[in-house]
């Protein structure tokens, strides 16, 4: 059997998937928009405008942004419940996302899904799901449908390091490899499954190695650089789309907040958060834009202002939107 852990070289990735100034500027804008929306979501949660669970994506913006850039609009995206950033990266509007967080009728899921259940058929975004690891077989199912119909679509599935311990996850990997499904399984390893650190929950600390047991192509990479994320996911997507079978990846990343808004994250080691903030994806993209593409401070300041306005507009829109009509509560529970 061929070595499934052979990752593409950095040079090969850079040559095959070059990144332009315009691309990086757009990715920088997307990452900044995700962070601003999430920061306003945290504010709204403390004001009790957002109720229930709320899992923020702050710190991991490069993964969703870079991975989405490697996809076609018709590809399927399935994710868990930390999905606000994935939804925004996929093109779902900030207004629609924020209104869903507020539980308003103008939200992506018409206010009945909330933070954990944002979805959009228009964007082929079928996430998030509240059962840890339970969504991974659904991504395999979407990939199976694509292959069965002879469509040129792949299925991208985001999951966390905690989900990599679930039985349904292993079953999905086994069938995906057996049937050579067009799927990419992307683990966002943010070091914690809720409050349990990686080394306390798993003997393996590279979650891509979960693919070794089924012979699936796999590798690990840094999730702090949006360009590196894009290039690695693009290589995996190309492999899956070619019909050669699925790929499992691990993006090493970090979340700045606790597991959810109710988690103060006091379990972290002293200095750990500061160490990872030094690799912040937005700051590193800004540095690359200046040094490699000559983007001026004035241009970045103008872009930042526009993003701040868009995020605030989403907050105001959600705040002023109507509540869902209770008579429609069961509209999407049963088929006609």
C-alpha beads as a LAMMPS data file, in Angstrom:
LAMMPS data file: protein, C-alpha beads

336 atoms
335 bonds

1 atom types
1 bond types

-500.0 500.0 xlo xhi
-500.0 500.0 ylo yhi
-500.0 500.0 zlo zhi

Masses

1 110.0

Atoms # bond

1 1 1 0.000 0.000 0.000
2 1 1 1.265 3.508 -0.812
3 1 1 2.225 5.841 2.020
4 1 1 -1.012 7.655 2.831
5 1 1 0.786 10.317 4.869
6 1 1 2.763 11.899 2.031
7 1 1 1.869 15.577 2.170
8 1 1 2.542 17.797 -0.836
9 1 1 5.721 19.842 -0.449
10 1 1 5.426 23.528 0.311
11 1 1 7.136 24.403 -2.964
12 1 1 4.844 22.146 -4.971
13 1 1 1.761 23.708 -3.370
14 1 1 2.969 27.247 -4.023
15 1 1 3.712 26.449 -7.670
16 1 1 0.418 24.663 -8.330
17 1 1 -1.822 27.021 -6.350
18 1 1 -0.334 30.529 -6.558
19 1 1 -2.124 33.294 -4.674
20 1 1 -2.731 36.765 -6.070
21 1 1 -2.989 40.095 -4.321
22 1 1 -6.728 40.239 -4.995
23 1 1 -7.303 36.768 -3.566
24 1 1 -5.443 37.482 -0.347
25 1 1 -7.199 40.830 0.068
26 1 1 -10.575 39.081 -0.259
27 1 1 -9.552 36.386 2.229
28 1 1 -8.315 39.021 4.652
29 1 1 -11.658 40.766 4.368
30 1 1 -13.548 37.520 4.972
31 1 1 -11.498 36.632 8.046
32 1 1 -11.952 40.126 9.441
33 1 1 -15.701 39.987 8.794
34 1 1 -15.986 36.646 10.608
35 1 1 -14.149 38.042 13.609
36 1 1 -16.195 41.243 13.779
37 1 1 -19.482 39.349 13.500
38 1 1 -18.359 36.941 16.213
39 1 1 -17.283 39.780 18.495
40 1 1 -20.686 41.398 18.071
41 1 1 -22.297 38.008 18.697
42 1 1 -20.476 37.823 22.020
43 1 1 -21.779 41.296 22.847
44 1 1 -25.337 40.303 21.911
45 1 1 -25.086 37.164 24.042
46 1 1 -24.149 39.169 27.136
47 1 1 -27.154 41.404 26.403
48 1 1 -29.385 38.295 26.141
49 1 1 -30.261 39.096 22.543
50 1 1 -28.776 35.691 21.662
51 1 1 -30.003 32.832 23.845
52 1 1 -29.119 29.164 24.218
53 1 1 -25.746 27.851 23.064
54 1 1 -23.273 30.060 21.221
55 1 1 -19.906 28.655 20.082
56 1 1 -17.605 31.339 18.686
57 1 1 -15.032 30.825 15.936
58 1 1 -12.597 33.556 16.937
59 1 1 -9.033 32.460 16.195
60 1 1 -9.901 29.834 13.589
61 1 1 -10.955 32.172 10.764
62 1 1 -8.156 31.110 8.411
63 1 1 -9.423 27.527 8.222
64 1 1 -12.945 28.259 6.995
65 1 1 -11.754 31.056 4.707
66 1 1 -8.906 29.144 3.092
67 1 1 -10.839 25.896 2.766
68 1 1 -13.874 27.591 1.204
69 1 1 -11.619 29.271 -1.362
70 1 1 -10.629 25.810 -2.606
71 1 1 -14.238 24.828 -3.372
72 1 1 -16.675 25.345 -6.223
73 1 1 -20.107 26.861 -5.448
74 1 1 -21.811 23.542 -6.217
75 1 1 -19.696 21.558 -3.718
76 1 1 -21.307 20.408 -0.481
77 1 1 -20.234 21.751 2.913
78 1 1 -21.204 19.993 6.147
79 1 1 -20.076 21.150 9.566
80 1 1 -20.702 20.926 13.284
81 1 1 -22.102 23.577 15.587
82 1 1 -19.165 26.066 15.604
83 1 1 -20.301 27.075 12.139
84 1 1 -20.862 30.851 12.088
85 1 1 -17.491 31.396 10.411
86 1 1 -18.002 28.601 7.896
87 1 1 -21.377 30.069 6.920
88 1 1 -19.941 33.540 6.371
89 1 1 -16.969 32.178 4.424
90 1 1 -19.366 30.226 2.203
91 1 1 -21.130 33.448 1.263
92 1 1 -24.188 33.437 3.515
93 1 1 -24.797 37.093 4.317
94 1 1 -23.839 38.562 7.713
95 1 1 -27.418 39.784 8.082
96 1 1 -28.788 36.273 7.569
97 1 1 -26.267 34.722 9.970
98 1 1 -26.728 37.311 12.706
99 1 1 -30.514 37.219 12.430
100 1 1 -30.407 33.453 12.877
101 1 1 -28.270 33.876 15.996
102 1 1 -30.892 36.296 17.292
103 1 1 -33.620 33.741 16.483
104 1 1 -35.367 36.069 14.059
105 1 1 -37.577 35.261 11.084
106 1 1 -35.070 36.829 8.675
107 1 1 -32.345 34.357 9.684
108 1 1 -30.771 31.716 7.461
109 1 1 -32.932 29.014 9.071
110 1 1 -35.860 31.392 9.595
111 1 1 -35.030 31.795 13.270
112 1 1 -35.842 28.224 14.298
113 1 1 -32.289 26.854 14.110
114 1 1 -30.294 29.362 16.081
115 1 1 -26.547 29.360 16.579
116 1 1 -26.058 25.608 16.134
117 1 1 -28.208 25.034 13.047
118 1 1 -27.330 27.545 10.321
119 1 1 -27.981 26.174 6.826
120 1 1 -28.534 27.375 3.273
121 1 1 -29.547 25.190 0.341
122 1 1 -28.674 28.082 -1.982
123 1 1 -25.045 27.869 -0.850
124 1 1 -24.976 24.052 -0.542
125 1 1 -24.193 24.617 3.123
126 1 1 -25.614 21.760 5.162
127 1 1 -24.453 22.500 8.705
128 1 1 -24.285 22.888 11.591
129 1 1 -25.252 19.936 13.667
130 1 1 -25.406 19.695 17.439
131 1 1 -24.372 16.061 17.915
132 1 1 -20.589 15.851 18.092
133 1 1 -19.398 13.783 15.127
134 1 1 -22.954 12.968 14.078
135 1 1 -22.695 15.103 10.954
136 1 1 -19.706 13.243 9.473
137 1 1 -21.823 10.383 8.001
138 1 1 -24.083 13.034 6.449
139 1 1 -21.089 14.435 4.590
140 1 1 -20.290 10.912 3.405
141 1 1 -23.899 10.621 2.242
142 1 1 -23.639 13.841 0.246
143 1 1 -20.451 12.550 -1.383
144 1 1 -22.172 9.239 -2.159
145 1 1 -25.052 11.107 -3.809
146 1 1 -22.595 13.067 -5.941
147 1 1 -20.816 9.915 -7.114
148 1 1 -24.094 8.037 -7.674
149 1 1 -25.459 10.833 -9.853
150 1 1 -22.212 11.289 -11.751
151 1 1 -21.882 14.903 -10.612
152 1 1 -18.637 16.835 -10.370
153 1 1 -19.144 17.717 -6.703
154 1 1 -17.086 16.995 -3.624
155 1 1 -18.216 17.027 -0.015
156 1 1 -16.157 19.030 2.506
157 1 1 -16.732 18.080 6.132
158 1 1 -15.404 20.157 9.022
159 1 1 -15.094 18.536 12.436
160 1 1 -13.152 19.046 15.649
161 1 1 -10.601 16.921 17.478
162 1 1 -13.329 15.798 19.897
163 1 1 -15.481 14.481 17.044
164 1 1 -12.580 12.314 15.863
165 1 1 -13.248 10.000 18.836
166 1 1 -16.817 9.110 17.825
167 1 1 -17.951 5.800 16.363
168 1 1 -20.013 7.345 13.568
169 1 1 -16.921 9.233 12.458
170 1 1 -14.954 6.001 11.966
171 1 1 -17.830 4.363 10.120
172 1 1 -18.048 7.303 7.714
173 1 1 -14.314 7.107 7.009
174 1 1 -14.459 3.348 6.391
175 1 1 -17.289 3.593 3.860
176 1 1 -15.837 6.677 2.195
177 1 1 -12.560 4.916 1.522
178 1 1 -14.226 1.643 0.518
179 1 1 -16.391 3.370 -2.071
180 1 1 -13.791 6.009 -3.052
181 1 1 -16.207 8.827 -2.315
182 1 1 -15.372 12.405 -3.386
183 1 1 -14.978 13.775 0.129
184 1 1 -12.498 15.808 2.150
185 1 1 -12.646 15.468 5.927
186 1 1 -11.030 18.477 7.577
187 1 1 -10.271 18.317 11.292
188 1 1 -9.938 21.706 12.950
189 1 1 -7.727 20.671 15.838
190 1 1 -8.066 23.545 18.298
191 1 1 -6.458 21.538 21.133
192 1 1 -9.611 21.106 23.219
193 1 1 -12.723 18.933 23.145
194 1 1 -14.872 21.237 25.245
195 1 1 -12.518 21.658 28.240
196 1 1 -10.495 18.466 27.789
197 1 1 -7.047 19.047 26.310
198 1 1 -5.896 17.039 23.314
199 1 1 -3.282 14.966 25.145
200 1 1 -5.852 13.946 27.781
201 1 1 -8.423 12.729 25.257
202 1 1 -6.343 11.001 22.571
203 1 1 -3.130 8.983 22.356
204 1 1 -2.776 10.269 18.794
205 1 1 -2.371 14.038 18.562
206 1 1 -2.427 14.182 14.763
207 1 1 -6.060 13.524 13.891
208 1 1 -5.299 12.952 10.227
209 1 1 -3.817 9.617 11.350
210 1 1 -7.388 8.410 11.911
211 1 1 -7.288 7.723 8.177
212 1 1 -4.431 5.232 8.458
213 1 1 -6.751 2.471 9.621
214 1 1 -8.751 2.602 6.396
215 1 1 -5.876 3.446 4.047
216 1 1 -7.096 6.968 3.388
217 1 1 -4.751 9.623 2.039
218 1 1 -3.990 12.082 4.819
219 1 1 -1.713 14.800 6.148
220 1 1 -1.462 17.594 8.711
221 1 1 -0.726 21.310 8.211
222 1 1 -0.828 24.636 10.028
223 1 1 -4.216 26.329 10.162
224 1 1 -2.888 29.740 11.198
225 1 1 -2.012 30.879 7.654
226 1 1 -4.932 31.304 5.258
227 1 1 -2.682 30.769 2.228
228 1 1 -1.361 27.486 3.625
229 1 1 -4.901 26.345 4.382
230 1 1 -6.085 27.166 0.874
231 1 1 -3.209 25.375 -0.826
232 1 1 -3.445 22.205 1.270
233 1 1 -7.222 21.943 0.987
234 1 1 -7.026 22.681 -2.746
235 1 1 -4.668 19.717 -3.174
236 1 1 -7.022 17.459 -1.195
237 1 1 -10.068 18.678 -3.126
238 1 1 -8.313 18.047 -6.432
239 1 1 -7.480 14.498 -5.326
240 1 1 -11.049 13.791 -4.173
241 1 1 -12.586 15.301 -7.304
242 1 1 -10.348 13.168 -9.538
243 1 1 -12.077 9.998 -8.366
244 1 1 -9.026 8.663 -6.525
245 1 1 -10.830 8.666 -3.190
246 1 1 -11.299 10.769 -0.072
247 1 1 -8.701 12.661 1.963
248 1 1 -8.548 13.393 5.681
249 1 1 -6.673 16.524 6.759
250 1 1 -5.822 18.118 10.060
251 1 1 -5.476 21.884 10.354
252 1 1 -3.720 22.790 13.601
253 1 1 -5.526 25.867 14.898
254 1 1 -6.699 27.461 18.162
255 1 1 -9.850 29.072 19.528
256 1 1 -9.388 32.206 21.606
257 1 1 -12.648 31.832 23.523
258 1 1 -13.972 28.971 25.622
259 1 1 -15.920 26.079 24.169
260 1 1 -19.058 28.215 24.293
261 1 1 -20.072 31.564 25.759
262 1 1 -20.761 29.837 29.088
263 1 1 -17.175 28.529 29.326
264 1 1 -14.571 30.826 30.975
265 1 1 -11.755 28.527 29.725
266 1 1 -9.890 28.502 33.030
267 1 1 -8.394 25.121 32.138
268 1 1 -5.767 26.665 29.859
269 1 1 -2.126 26.751 30.843
270 1 1 -0.636 30.116 31.720
271 1 1 0.644 31.910 28.612
272 1 1 -0.972 29.441 26.187
273 1 1 -3.487 31.888 24.743
274 1 1 -0.871 34.616 24.291
275 1 1 1.444 32.160 22.510
276 1 1 -1.216 31.351 19.933
277 1 1 -2.339 34.957 19.538
278 1 1 1.194 35.700 18.351
279 1 1 0.355 33.573 15.251
280 1 1 -2.997 35.295 14.655
281 1 1 -4.273 34.562 11.157
282 1 1 -5.568 38.061 10.483
283 1 1 -2.369 39.761 11.624
284 1 1 -0.221 37.380 9.540
285 1 1 -2.355 37.987 6.432
286 1 1 -2.058 41.731 6.960
287 1 1 1.714 41.427 7.214
288 1 1 1.879 39.379 4.006
289 1 1 -0.293 41.903 2.172
290 1 1 2.068 44.701 3.138
291 1 1 5.374 42.930 2.592
292 1 1 4.632 40.783 -0.475
293 1 1 1.947 42.759 -2.298
294 1 1 2.640 46.344 -1.264
295 1 1 -0.809 47.007 0.181
296 1 1 -0.816 50.347 1.992
297 1 1 -2.005 51.087 5.517
298 1 1 -4.611 53.444 4.058
299 1 1 -6.082 50.678 1.889
300 1 1 -6.262 48.310 4.842
301 1 1 -7.800 50.967 7.079
302 1 1 -10.489 51.661 4.474
303 1 1 -11.233 47.939 4.162
304 1 1 -11.397 47.533 7.944
305 1 1 -13.861 50.401 8.186
306 1 1 -16.109 48.854 5.548
307 1 1 -16.052 45.513 7.389
308 1 1 -16.916 47.186 10.699
309 1 1 -19.894 48.868 9.045
310 1 1 -21.103 45.626 7.465
311 1 1 -20.885 43.751 10.761
312 1 1 -22.695 46.500 12.643
313 1 1 -25.351 46.609 9.937
314 1 1 -25.906 42.864 10.443
315 1 1 -26.286 43.394 14.187
316 1 1 -28.774 46.248 13.711
317 1 1 -30.706 44.280 11.082
318 1 1 -31.000 41.267 13.393
319 1 1 -32.001 43.410 16.341
320 1 1 -34.831 45.067 14.403
321 1 1 -36.061 41.943 12.578
322 1 1 -39.378 40.313 13.550
323 1 1 -39.726 37.208 15.670
324 1 1 -40.778 33.999 13.846
325 1 1 -44.499 33.336 13.588
326 1 1 -45.259 30.491 16.067
327 1 1 -47.780 29.033 13.623
328 1 1 -44.839 27.980 11.398
329 1 1 -42.973 26.177 14.186
330 1 1 -43.476 22.698 12.693
331 1 1 -43.282 23.621 9.004
332 1 1 -39.946 21.852 8.505
333 1 1 -40.398 19.003 10.965
334 1 1 -42.421 16.658 8.762
335 1 1 -42.570 16.244 4.991
336 1 1 -45.854 16.916 3.229

Bonds

1 1 1 2
2 1 2 3
3 1 3 4
4 1 4 5
5 1 5 6
6 1 6 7
7 1 7 8
8 1 8 9
9 1 9 10
10 1 10 11
11 1 11 12
12 1 12 13
13 1 13 14
14 1 14 15
15 1 15 16
16 1 16 17
17 1 17 18
18 1 18 19
19 1 19 20
20 1 20 21
21 1 21 22
22 1 22 23
23 1 23 24
24 1 24 25
25 1 25 26
26 1 26 27
27 1 27 28
28 1 28 29
29 1 29 30
30 1 30 31
31 1 31 32
32 1 32 33
33 1 33 34
34 1 34 35
35 1 35 36
36 1 36 37
37 1 37 38
38 1 38 39
39 1 39 40
40 1 40 41
41 1 41 42
42 1 42 43
43 1 43 44
44 1 44 45
45 1 45 46
46 1 46 47
47 1 47 48
48 1 48 49
49 1 49 50
50 1 50 51
51 1 51 52
52 1 52 53
53 1 53 54
54 1 54 55
55 1 55 56
56 1 56 57
57 1 57 58
58 1 58 59
59 1 59 60
60 1 60 61
61 1 61 62
62 1 62 63
63 1 63 64
64 1 64 65
65 1 65 66
66 1 66 67
67 1 67 68
68 1 68 69
69 1 69 70
70 1 70 71
71 1 71 72
72 1 72 73
73 1 73 74
74 1 74 75
75 1 75 76
76 1 76 77
77 1 77 78
78 1 78 79
79 1 79 80
80 1 80 81
81 1 81 82
82 1 82 83
83 1 83 84
84 1 84 85
85 1 85 86
86 1 86 87
87 1 87 88
88 1 88 89
89 1 89 90
90 1 90 91
91 1 91 92
92 1 92 93
93 1 93 94
94 1 94 95
95 1 95 96
96 1 96 97
97 1 97 98
98 1 98 99
99 1 99 100
100 1 100 101
101 1 101 102
102 1 102 103
103 1 103 104
104 1 104 105
105 1 105 106
106 1 106 107
107 1 107 108
108 1 108 109
109 1 109 110
110 1 110 111
111 1 111 112
112 1 112 113
113 1 113 114
114 1 114 115
115 1 115 116
116 1 116 117
117 1 117 118
118 1 118 119
119 1 119 120
120 1 120 121
121 1 121 122
122 1 122 123
123 1 123 124
124 1 124 125
125 1 125 126
126 1 126 127
127 1 127 128
128 1 128 129
129 1 129 130
130 1 130 131
131 1 131 132
132 1 132 133
133 1 133 134
134 1 134 135
135 1 135 136
136 1 136 137
137 1 137 138
138 1 138 139
139 1 139 140
140 1 140 141
141 1 141 142
142 1 142 143
143 1 143 144
144 1 144 145
145 1 145 146
146 1 146 147
147 1 147 148
148 1 148 149
149 1 149 150
150 1 150 151
151 1 151 152
152 1 152 153
153 1 153 154
154 1 154 155
155 1 155 156
156 1 156 157
157 1 157 158
158 1 158 159
159 1 159 160
160 1 160 161
161 1 161 162
162 1 162 163
163 1 163 164
164 1 164 165
165 1 165 166
166 1 166 167
167 1 167 168
168 1 168 169
169 1 169 170
170 1 170 171
171 1 171 172
172 1 172 173
173 1 173 174
174 1 174 175
175 1 175 176
176 1 176 177
177 1 177 178
178 1 178 179
179 1 179 180
180 1 180 181
181 1 181 182
182 1 182 183
183 1 183 184
184 1 184 185
185 1 185 186
186 1 186 187
187 1 187 188
188 1 188 189
189 1 189 190
190 1 190 191
191 1 191 192
192 1 192 193
193 1 193 194
194 1 194 195
195 1 195 196
196 1 196 197
197 1 197 198
198 1 198 199
199 1 199 200
200 1 200 201
201 1 201 202
202 1 202 203
203 1 203 204
204 1 204 205
205 1 205 206
206 1 206 207
207 1 207 208
208 1 208 209
209 1 209 210
210 1 210 211
211 1 211 212
212 1 212 213
213 1 213 214
214 1 214 215
215 1 215 216
216 1 216 217
217 1 217 218
218 1 218 219
219 1 219 220
220 1 220 221
221 1 221 222
222 1 222 223
223 1 223 224
224 1 224 225
225 1 225 226
226 1 226 227
227 1 227 228
228 1 228 229
229 1 229 230
230 1 230 231
231 1 231 232
232 1 232 233
233 1 233 234
234 1 234 235
235 1 235 236
236 1 236 237
237 1 237 238
238 1 238 239
239 1 239 240
240 1 240 241
241 1 241 242
242 1 242 243
243 1 243 244
244 1 244 245
245 1 245 246
246 1 246 247
247 1 247 248
248 1 248 249
249 1 249 250
250 1 250 251
251 1 251 252
252 1 252 253
253 1 253 254
254 1 254 255
255 1 255 256
256 1 256 257
257 1 257 258
258 1 258 259
259 1 259 260
260 1 260 261
261 1 261 262
262 1 262 263
263 1 263 264
264 1 264 265
265 1 265 266
266 1 266 267
267 1 267 268
268 1 268 269
269 1 269 270
270 1 270 271
271 1 271 272
272 1 272 273
273 1 273 274
274 1 274 275
275 1 275 276
276 1 276 277
277 1 277 278
278 1 278 279
279 1 279 280
280 1 280 281
281 1 281 282
282 1 282 283
283 1 283 284
284 1 284 285
285 1 285 286
286 1 286 287
287 1 287 288
288 1 288 289
289 1 289 290
290 1 290 291
291 1 291 292
292 1 292 293
293 1 293 294
294 1 294 295
295 1 295 296
296 1 296 297
297 1 297 298
298 1 298 299
299 1 299 300
300 1 300 301
301 1 301 302
302 1 302 303
303 1 303 304
304 1 304 305
305 1 305 306
306 1 306 307
307 1 307 308
308 1 308 309
309 1 309 310
310 1 310 311
311 1 311 312
312 1 312 313
313 1 313 314
314 1 314 315
315 1 315 316
316 1 316 317
317 1 317 318
318 1 318 319
319 1 319 320
320 1 320 321
321 1 321 322
322 1 322 323
323 1 323 324
324 1 324 325
325 1 325 326
326 1 326 327
327 1 327 328
328 1 328 329
329 1 329 330
330 1 330 331
331 1 331 332
332 1 332 333
333 1 333 334
334 1 334 335
335 1 335 336
